[in-house]
Amino acid sequence: MKLNVPRALQLDEESICKSVRAAVESGGETGEAAGILEAILLPHLAKERVDVLEPLALLPRIARGEVTSEMAQMLPQIDRLKSDLRDLRVEHATILSAIKRFIAAAREEGKSHQARFAERLLFRAWLTESVFTPLAMLIGRYLELRLNHKVSSTPPASTASRASSLELPEALQLSHAQFSAALKNLTRAGGRTTSAANAITKLLEPHLQHEETKVLQILGLLAPLAAGEFDPAWLGDVAQWEELETNESALHLEHRKLVAAGEELLAIGREEDTRDTLDFAERLLLRIRLDEEVFYRAALFIRNYLRLRAGKESLERTSSL
């Protein structure tokens, strides 16, 4: 079964590799630190692409409730991810140490652009651990249930109380805070950049609040669900999850306006050759793709998984009477 990693994640990986290579070529202590980082990061990204990101290619179909027998081919791959999880975390710790050395060198040499890239690389590692990895594992659990395969062992129900409240994953909270801070800086840049940044501010701030409360909040259940926990109370306000499709349609309309504003800012950055402007515009456009190709589809998928687990448990209770 051939799967293509979501395009937004491919673009993200390409951008990371390009930026690390540019840092190496910048020379000095920064270049040396970037060379060490590159040597351990690129093999890790290649492994992560197969073990973590490939299962996410199923999101468009399973978000629609579509499951086929050929998807069972992914189960051994996802089981390997579970067994390799400790090794991946050790690799992450090694990479994080290399990133911190890179940041220190870049700051010492006054290479602020390189330092900011390294800080965003820390965020990407956190996003992989807190969102992409548990999402891939949950896809495996969902396929096991839908295809009647042996389901992985589940902890006692009492552990469910640890995640009884819905909260946006911290990595996404940080991402939104970084977007707001970077955008605020651009509004002080002057000229056409300030005008374009102000236009994006009017669109972005309410959009982030809208998607957090109406769609992305359900991603806060990823970690406990991927660990096998389940509490029927997590269905929460059923009406809210029933409205996910409607909410996402509204968010897609907001995206169109943001894409137009982001492309205008990107054009200004290219014309004026301003790194900060280019960087923010590219990150904004990539984030919109991530929303549409990964995060929103993940929200629908989690809703489907909750329904499935609730239905299975209800059936089991009825059968036991």
N, C-alpha and C positions, 0 to 999 in steps of 0.2 A: 504494500500500500504506500504509494508515493505521496508525501505531504510537503507542502511548501510553507515555511514559516511565514506568519503574517508580514506583509510588506513593510509595515511601520517598524517592526523589530529588525528586519533586514537593514533598513535604512539607518536605524540607530546603531547597529553593529558596524556598518560601513563608516559612519561618522566617527565612532570611537577609534577604529583602527587608523583612520586618516589623521585624526588629531594626535594620537600617540606617536605616529610616525613623524608628524611635523614637530612635535616636542623633542624627539630624538635628534632631528636635524637642526634644532635650534642651538645645539652645542652646550658647552659649559657643564656645570653641575646638574642643571636641569636636564640636559640631553643625556647625561650618564644615568640619572635616576629614571628617566623615561625609557632608556634602553633596557634596564633591569625589569621595569614594569612590563614592557612589551614582550619580553621573553617568557614571562609567566602568564600574562593576560591572554595572548592570542590563542594558545592551546586550550586554555580554560573556556574561552568564548566558543571555540569550535565544539568542545564537549557539551557545553551548556546548550548550544543550538540544537543538538540531537536529543539530549536527555530531557531538557526542560521546555524548549520553545516549539519543537515539532508537534507535540500533542496539542498545542494551542491552535494548530491549523484546523482542528475539528470544530472549533468554536462556532463558526457560521452555521454549521449543520445542527449541532446539538442544541444551540440556542433556539432553533426552530423546532426542537423536539425530534429531529430526524436521527435515527440510529440504524445502522446496517450491520450485518454479520461481519463484513470485512474490517470493521473498526476494531474487532477483537484482536487483530494483529498488533494493535498498539499496546495491549495489556502487558506483554513481556517487557516492552521498552519502559513502560511506566513503573513496573515492578523493579526494574533495574535502577530507576531513579530513586526509589525508596531505599534500596540497599546501598546505593552510592551516596546517599544524602550526607552522611558524616564526612566522607572524603571531599565532597563539594564544599562543605562548610569550612573544612581545613584549608582548602585552596582559597576560599574567599578571605579567610583571615590573613593568609600570606599576601594576597593581592592588596588587601586594605593596608597592610604595613608598607608595601611598596608605594602605594598611592600617597600615604602620609609623608614618606620621604620625598616623593616627587613634589608635593605641595610645599614642603619646607624649602626645597632647593629653588623652586620657582619664585617664592616670595623673597628669598634672600637675594636673588638676582634681578628682582623687580619685573619679573615676567608675569604680570597680573592675569593676562589672558590664559596662560598655561595653568596658573593656580586655580582659576575659576573652572576650567575644564576638568581638572582633577577632582575638584569638589563635587561636580556633577557626576563624575564617575563613581564616587562614593554613594551617591544617591541611586545610581543604576544598580549597584550591587545590592543595596538595601531593597530596592523594588523587586529584584529577582528573588530574594529570599522571602519577602513578605507577601508577594502577590503571584509572580509567575510560577514559582515552584509549587506552592500549595494548590494553585489552580490546575496545574498539570496532574497532580496527584488526585485531586477531586474528580477530574475527568475520568481517571481510571476507576474510581469508586462508582461513578455514574454508569459507566459502560458495564461493569460487573453486575450491577443491579438490573439494568435494562436487558442484558444479554444472558441473564441467569447463570453467570459464572460464579465461582466460589468467591464470596465477599470476604475481604480482609477483616481480621479480628477487630472488634469495636470495644473501646474502653467502657467501663461501667457508666451508666447514664448520669451518675452524680457528678462526673467531671464536666458536664454541660454547663453547670452553673458558673463556670469561670468566664464564660463569654455571653452572658445573658443580655448584655446591652449592645446595640449596634453602634459602631464607631468606624469612621473612615480609617483605612490602614494608615499608619503613621507616615509611611513613605510617600503616600499621596498628599497627606497634610503638608509635609515638608515641601513637596513639589509645588503646591499651590502657593505656599508662603514665598518660595523663591521666585515664582512668576511675578507675584505682586511687588516684591522688592525690586526686581530687575526692571519692571515696567515703570515703577516710581522714579528710578534713576533716569530712565530715558525721557520722562516728561520734563526733566531739567536740562536736557541736552541742547535745547534751543532750535530755532529754525523749523524746517519741515519735519524733523524727527520728533520734536515736541508735539506738533500738531497731530501727527500720525499716532504717537503714543497715547495722547489724550483720547483720541477716537477709540483706540483699542481698550483703554481703561473703562470707558463707558459700557463697552460690550462684555469685557472679560470678567469683571468683578461679580456682576449679577449672574453671569453664566456659571462661574465656578460654584457659587452658592446654590444655584439651581441643580446642577448635576450632583453635588455632594449630597444634598438632602433627598432628592427624588430618585437617584439611580445608584450612585457609587457607594452609598452607605452600606448596601448589602454585601459589598466586598469585605466588610469587616468580619464576616462569618467564615471566610476562607480557611483560616488556620484551624479552628476547631472542627469544621466539617472535614477537612483533609485528613485530620487526625482520627476520624471515625466517630466523632461526637455528634450527637443530635438531640435537640430538645424541640418538641412540637411548638413551644412558645416562640421559637425563632421565626415561625411563619408570621408572627406579629400581626401587624395591620394588613390583613390579606388584601384589602382593597388597594393599599399602596403598591403591593407587588403586582396586583392585577393590572395596574395602570402603567407598568414599566414601558410597554410598547408605546403608549400615548406620550409619556414623558420623554422617551428617547426621540420620538418624531419631532417634538418641540425643540429638543436640544440640537438635532440635526439642522433645523432651520437657523438656530443661533450660530451654528458652526459655519454656515455659508457666509454670514456677515463677518465672522471672525477671520475666515480664510481670505476674503477680499481685503480686509484691513491689514492682515498679516502680510499678504503679497505686496501691498502698497509700501509697507514699512521695509520689506525685503528689497524692493526696488530702490528705495532711498538709501539704504545701507550700501548697496552695490555702487550707486552713483557717487556717493560721498566717501566710499571705502572706509566705513566706520565699523570696526569689529564688533563692538557691543550691540549695535543695531542689527547687524547681520546675524549675530549669534542668537539674540532674542527672537527675531522673526523666524529663523529656522527651527528653533526649539518649539515655538508656538505652533507652527504648521505641523511639526512632527507629533506634538502632543494631541492635536486634533485627530490625526490619523490613528494614534494609539487608542484614543477614546472610541472611535468608530469601529476599528478592527479588533480591538481586544477588550477594553474595559466595559463598554456597553453590552457587548455580546456575553461577556463573563457574567454580568448582572442578570441577564435573562437566563443563562445557564444555571446559575445558583438558584434562582427562583424555581426552575424546573426540577432541580435536584431536591429542593425542600419539599415540593409537592410529591415527588416520587417516594422519598423516605417516609413522609407522613402517610401516604397511601399504603405502603408496604407494612408499616407498623400497625396501622389500623386493621389491615387484613389479617396479620398474624394474631392480633388480640382477639378478633372475631373467631378465627379458626381454633383458638385455644379454649373457647368457651364450651 
